[in-house]
């Protein structure tokens, strides 16, 4: 019998599900057993239901100016407990190192004095903001939320592709993906222990509150969005809703005397923490682009005065610069005195003539990335580019080598994906999200798996038409106390005076069905009496 | 109006609300079974069944049993299908006072149940729960916009309010009584549709006593026990208004009004710590209050006699 996975091709790359044809890896064993007996049409029908769910719920991503349902593939990606442990440690370690680096850059600058990183790398970065110098956040956290992009290389090891420390998006899809999958394919979940993801908003809110200016008893948190036309507006709204906080636009905020407030029907209300999803350049027209209409004038001064916390902090872009990326392993060793748990993807800086010349001569074998690009924009994949693209690229690289880095192409791992009623391999990456509350870096179990839906495509970004997968982190036995979200109070009560059985639900009146039946019977009997041709029944 | 019709309206209100609430509870329950990796399925299911008034031994309790008993059981007024069928039967006998739209809505719901059931088997029950929630909202929405605010409306809303008190109390009980197999307060709030209003009200993490307080006492959230009791009370006050003129000098006219009013004042004037310290017993009382109030309403307004059967005297 032809099953779902028949003829599933295994290429050069690591495949997430299969080690060899027909042999699933141990984390996928349960999933394989559940999916295998399903017919392609059955799975397609479920997939239709899944996309219908997303359309109804308005889970969308603005792509090229159009609001589109975010494509969610029906085959989940599974990460085993041990593998996850490595990712979790690696991500937390990296975040801590980058926090220390940011504190250093906008403070003493010891890292430059110790010649670990040249000062010019930072000062030439478009995201280095002198305005943030000396601005120390209340609990020392600058990277409240981060997304560290990982890929798996041919050997099956996770490597870091880039860091996102400004406003990484995608976490809302982690939450909605799980909710939609558990509605549409509940039976898949039955055989697995999957770590839940729905407490992310609670964790985020706790971290944001922890970062509020000192001496504020019950801090007011807001989410600052550029507005409904932003590509990630859905996410801003979802996070605000699930945290139960106000979703504000720049025009809702007002800053006077270094105090940020929002305009409400009860007059102005103080704001203590702004979780902003607006780029630095647009955040505050006083300090950055004066033509910005989506920011709040005076916000940065208020932060400097210690009256409001901006999360994530201004100027974080200097630490997720793709050029600085090449130094991150050194930063981990320098600040933490540890070896990096997760290695970088192999990357070359164009900082000396020799390397630049070598890169220029082998453009067709390398991936070139602009250092300040995001969302997959401007990336040139050498082996797939045509002559003209490469020639243009060479001109640009020669003119400004500082703007580019070169990477050896990584054969991103593949994961089974439903394409046109068949299961086929597609390339995936992984973006785990980390929340830093000042005492601990918590990594959301799973994160966003993005999948490049066109065959062979390596750019998985959603702004390039990529989709996503629900990402399962299998859990071991129940962790003792860590599971329960901390509750500030417990209810103490006695149940001693309670009767044994809970009351049953009230039944309705012996209702019309019973009465109706007797009515029918009587009518029936009446007809029978008056229908002599039926004969037989003698009235008595 | 005719007692028989009044009774039908009262029970339409109760049954539709019951189906709605049961769908919400089951939706959250099934989702929890799927998403919580550490759950003890049998215990959670046994607890749920016991608290919904259909206890079953723990080793027989599983999701299938829960769905069979609380969703699909045709003859039980506690299941979704049973309640919606009963609501439709009641509506059939009261078509002259129900607006055509409400009847049609109930009838369409009833007719779609077998198909929904098949869909639930194939694609999981979530779509069914959602369907039930939407149809209930439609019935009450149509009632809201197409019925005069006369007795018929009052009986419908009275039934809905009493049922809501009962069901909300049961949902809170699932949290309070089930020990470590209990759903979290977040889930309890979600199964009453109160999660987002709660978050917006208290802006923060879910806290046990605040959550209990919100579900029991909040004046502004319509599914809280207090708000539902308040609404039931005002319906009863309206219904008794004509009799007030004649007799009542002391207290209230009707037994039902007295029962509901007493439960309401108890919640209103008892301090929260006092209320929470004997929470399980209070919740149980609330459920019994609803039964008693419902019985009193029946006695007072629906004095219908059982059909009498005349037996011809036998010939000796």
Interface residues (C-beta under 8 A of the other chain):
Chain A: X45 X46 X49 X178 X179 X182 X183 X184 X185 X186 X187 X189 X190 X192 X193 X194 X195 X196 X198 X202 X205 X206 X209 X220 X221 X241 X242 X243 X244 X245 X475 X478 X483 X485 X486 X487 X488 X489 X490 X491 X492 X493 X494 X495 X497 X498 X499 X501 X502 X503 X504 X505 X506 X507 X508 X509 X511 X512 X513 X515 X516 X518
Chain B: X7 X8 X11 X14 X15 X18 X30 X31 X34 X35 X36 X37 X38 X50 X51 X52 X53 X54 X55 X77 X78 X86 X89 X90 X92 X93 X123 X124 X125 X126 X127 X166 X170 X173 X176 X177 X184 X196 X198 X199 X200 X201 X202 X203 X204 X205 X206 X207 X208 X209 X210 X212 X276 X277 X278 X279 X280 X281 X284 X287 X288 X290 X291 X294 X298 X302 X304 X307
